[in-house]
Amino acid sequence: MIAPVVKPNFAKIGGLVPAIAQDYATGEVLMLAYMNEDSWKETLSSGMATYYSRSRKQLWKKGETSGNLQVIKEIRLDCDEDTVLLRIEQIGNAACHLGYKSCFFRTVNQDGTLSIVEDRIFDPEKVYGNTKE
């Protein structure tokens, strides 16, 4: 008997599931994106993190433009099968499109202001052109 192919429950949240990218070596959470069934299949077949861009309405292979690729080391599903954890090797040292190692490069202070707590690795203007912060 062949085991059924496992996949997230895409129907539960309207076709998309959150996908958390975590550094395989350090455990640091690098980013959160979304996957649809096509990006899930592409991630499995290519071994590279591929997401669904909600703003562009298309598949997005992480690092296509910047060279900051994400190599899949392990994939986990949560207990409800509606969230994906991608344990990855981050090529290029930056997961954030704003040039930081992690998209979580700021802390929220008690007064509600933000403090940047990481150094920028690359200038997003030079890589992407016009980028909003």
Secondary structure as the mmCIF struct_conf table of DSSP 4:
data_model
#
loop_
_struct_conf.conf_type_id
_struct_conf.id
_struct_conf.beg_label_comp_id
_struct_conf.beg_label_asym_id
_struct_conf.beg_label_seq_id
_struct_conf.end_label_comp_id
_struct_conf.end_label_asym_id
_struct_conf.end_label_seq_id
HELX_LH_PP_P HELX_LH_PP_P1 ILE A 2 VAL A 6
HELX_RH_3T_P HELX_RH_3T_P1 PHE A 10 ILE A 13
TURN_TY1_P TURN_TY1_P1 GLY A 14 GLY A 15
STRN STRN1 VAL A 17 ASP A 23
TURN_TY1_P TURN_TY1_P2 TYR A 24 THR A 26
STRN STRN2 VAL A 29 MET A 35
HELX_RH_AL_P HELX_RH_AL_P1 GLU A 37 SER A 46
BEND BEND1 GLY A 47 GLY A 47
STRN STRN3 MET A 48 MET A 48
STRN STRN4 THR A 50 SER A 53
TURN_TY1_P TURN_TY1_P3 ARG A 54 LYS A 57
STRN STRN5 GLN A 58 LYS A 61
TURN_TY1_P TURN_TY1_P4 LYS A 62 SER A 66
BEND BEND2 GLY A 67 GLY A 67
STRN STRN6 GLN A 70 LEU A 77
TURN_TY1_P TURN_TY1_P5 CYS A 79 ASP A 80
BEND BEND3 GLU A 81 GLU A 81
STRN STRN7 VAL A 84 GLN A 90
TURN_TY1_P TURN_TY1_P6 ILE A 91 GLY A 92
BEND BEND4 ASN A 93 ASN A 93
BEND BEND5 CYS A 96 CYS A 96
TURN_TY1_P TURN_TY1_P7 HIS A 97 LEU A 98
BEND BEND6 GLY A 99 GLY A 99
BEND BEND7 LYS A 101 CYS A 103
STRN STRN8 ARG A 106 VAL A 108
TURN_TY1_P TURN_TY1_P8 GLN A 110 ASP A 111
BEND BEND8 GLY A 112 GLY A 112
STRN STRN9 LEU A 114 ILE A 116
BEND BEND9 GLU A 118 GLU A 118
BEND BEND10 PHE A 122 PHE A 122
HELX_RH_AL_P HELX_RH_AL_P2 PRO A 124 TYR A 128
BEND BEND11 GLY A 129 ASN A 130
#
